[in-house]
Amino acid sequence: MYSSGLFKDKIALVTGGGSGIGYSITKQLLELGASVIITSRKEEKLIKAQQELSQFGNVQYFVCDIRLPENVEALVSSIKEKYSRLDILVNNAGGQFPSAAENISPKGFSAVVNNNLNGTWNVTYYVANTFFIPQKSGNIVNIIANVFRGFPGMVHTGAARAGVDNLTKTLAVEWAKYNININAIAPGFIQSSGMDNYPPEFKAGMEDTVPAKRLGTTDEVAYLTLFLAGPMAAYITGETVYIDGGQRLWGDLFKL
Ligand SMILES: NC(=O)c1ccc[n+]([C@@H]2O[C@H](COP(=O)([O-])OP(=O)(O)OC[C@H]3O[C@@H](n4cnc5c(N)ncnc54)[C@H](OP(=O)(O)O)[C@@H]3O)[C@@H](O)[C@H]2O)c1
């Protein structure tokens, strides 16, 4: 898809890189020459991913819960020690559960916002201050969700992802002086491991709500991520790009 060696000598951090969308992003970055650090909470998953992905290039893993600033600080210190620099951050880790809004307790709401919004900030903060601002270069891609028309059925993650969407715009302006590009990707329904967390009744008829009449693939999200993380998109910053087969413009999953 892209010319070989496009990311040669680049160092990338992909949060949630051991599964689904993050796994595909990691694989593609490795194939194009980058060294990649993947991170998430479950070591077993990371070890398996590292074993599989090593055939494509240099991939290391680090166990880290992005909700915990001290975990993120340790991750960033380890990258500094091993590589001395970082070029690309993909904030992909996250998760949520479907529920009618009135059934989401303050604790549940807070947990999802903490993971998807605060977690993204924790990683962005430490990476920017340790690498991107002193280096005066860096590229950030935030994987959010299709919250174009609100997010009925998952109010917690809708609010959190809208927060990341706004954070993306703000940082694009504040950090342009440091030569940092930051963009977001809003996937619609993607056939990935993340879908395993949803009950069958939630997924039934999903394709029919998408004008393209199919779910997206993790590779399709990865192609877009690499475009935004690469030199082709050097003059694009503060954008959120939707990758949803047109779903935001037409279909509704939840019956009100
Ligand atoms: N699939 C879709 O249709 C879709 C649509 C819109 C948005 N998204 C978003 O795209 C991203 C990737 O989704 P996916 O479908 O590939 O699902 P996935 O396989 O469940 O990926 C999420 C990854 O994030 C990691 N993670 C979750 N919480 C974390 C935490 N606190 N600290 C560190 N790592 C954490 C998970 O690993 P551990 O459990 O090991 O921590 C997992 O590897 C997610 O943010 C998801 O919400 C997906």
The ligand as a Tripos MOL2 file, in Angstrom:
@<TRIPOS>MOLECULE
LIG
   48    52     1     0     0
SMALL
NO_CHARGES

@<TRIPOS>ATOM
      1 N1        -13.9650   -2.1340   16.8720 N.am      1 LIG1
      2 C1        -14.7470   -1.1000   16.6750 C.2       1 LIG1
      3 O1        -15.7790   -1.2040   16.0160 O.2       1 LIG1
      4 C2        -14.3650    0.2500   17.2380 C.ar      1 LIG1
      5 C3        -15.1370    1.3400   16.8540 C.ar      1 LIG1
      6 C4        -14.8110    2.5980   17.3540 C.ar      1 LIG1
      7 C5        -13.7510    2.7540   18.2160 C.ar      1 LIG1
      8 N2        -13.0140    1.6710   18.5840 N.ar      1 LIG1
      9 C6        -11.9050    1.8970   19.5000 C.3       1 LIG1
     10 O2        -10.7110    1.5220   18.8560 O.3       1 LIG1
     11 C7         -9.7650    1.0720   19.8320 C.3       1 LIG1
     12 C8         -9.2930   -0.3300   19.5030 C.3       1 LIG1
     13 O3        -10.4170   -1.1800   19.5340 O.3       1 LIG1
     14 P1        -10.4440   -2.7140   19.0820 P.3       1 LIG1
     15 O4        -11.7170   -2.9060   18.3910 O.co2     1 LIG1
     16 O5         -9.1730   -3.0710   18.4370 O.co2     1 LIG1
     17 O6        -10.6120   -3.4290   20.5050 O.3       1 LIG1
     18 P2         -9.5950   -4.2060   21.4700 P.3       1 LIG1
     19 O7         -8.9640   -5.3400   20.7650 O.co2     1 LIG1
     20 O8        -10.3970   -4.4820   22.6990 O.co2     1 LIG1
     21 O9         -8.4870   -3.1230   21.7440 O.3       1 LIG1
     22 C9         -8.4200   -2.3010   22.8760 C.3       1 LIG1
     23 C10        -7.0230   -2.4360   23.4470 C.3       1 LIG1
     24 O10        -6.8530   -1.4680   24.4710 O.3       1 LIG1
     25 C11        -6.1980   -2.0880   25.5630 C.3       1 LIG1
     26 N3         -6.6100   -1.3630   26.7680 N.ar      1 LIG1
     27 C12        -7.8650   -1.1560   27.2260 C.ar      1 LIG1
     28 N4         -7.8400   -0.4600   28.3700 N.ar      1 LIG1
     29 C13        -6.5230   -0.2120   28.6430 C.ar      1 LIG1
     30 C14        -5.8420    0.4500   29.6950 C.ar      1 LIG1
     31 N5         -6.4870    1.0100   30.7270 N.pl3     1 LIG1
     32 N6         -4.5000    0.5220   29.6530 N.ar      1 LIG1
     33 C15        -3.8090   -0.0360   28.6210 C.ar      1 LIG1
     34 N7         -4.3950   -0.6860   27.6040 N.ar      1 LIG1
     35 C16        -5.7420   -0.7840   27.6250 C.ar      1 LIG1
     36 C17        -6.6620   -3.5530   25.5420 C.3       1 LIG1
     37 O11        -5.7100   -4.4380   26.1150 O.3       1 LIG1
     38 P3         -5.7400   -4.9350   27.6550 P.3       1 LIG1
     39 O12        -7.1060   -5.4530   27.9180 O.co2     1 LIG1
     40 O13        -4.6500   -5.9560   27.7120 O.co2     1 LIG1
     41 O14        -5.4130   -3.7260   28.4880 O.co2     1 LIG1
     42 C18        -6.7620   -3.8120   24.0430 C.3       1 LIG1
     43 O15        -5.5310   -4.2970   23.5320 O.3       1 LIG1
     44 C19       -10.4810    1.1620   21.1840 C.3       1 LIG1
     45 O16       -10.2040    2.3980   21.7930 O.3       1 LIG1
     46 C20       -11.9280    1.0640   20.7730 C.3       1 LIG1
     47 O17       -12.8120    1.5420   21.7430 O.3       1 LIG1
     48 C21       -13.2930    0.4240   18.1130 C.ar      1 LIG1
@<TRIPOS>BOND
     1     1     2 1
     2     2     3 2
     3     2     4 1
     4     4     5 ar
     5     4    48 ar
     6     5     6 ar
     7     6     7 ar
     8     7     8 ar
     9     8     9 1
    10     8    48 ar
    11     9    10 1
    12     9    46 1
    13    10    11 1
    14    11    12 1
    15    11    44 1
    16    12    13 1
    17    13    14 1
    18    14    15 2
    19    14    16 1
    20    14    17 1
    21    17    18 1
    22    18    19 2
    23    18    20 1
    24    18    21 1
    25    21    22 1
    26    22    23 1
    27    23    24 1
    28    23    42 1
    29    24    25 1
    30    25    26 1
    31    25    36 1
    32    26    27 ar
    33    26    35 ar
    34    27    28 ar
    35    28    29 ar
    36    29    30 ar
    37    29    35 ar
    38    30    31 1
    39    30    32 ar
    40    32    33 ar
    41    33    34 ar
    42    34    35 ar
    43    36    37 1
    44    36    42 1
    45    37    38 1
    46    38    39 2
    47    38    40 1
    48    38    41 1
    49    42    43 1
    50    44    45 1
    51    44    46 1
    52    46    47 1
@<TRIPOS>SUBSTRUCTURE
     1 LIG1         1 GROUP 0 **** ****
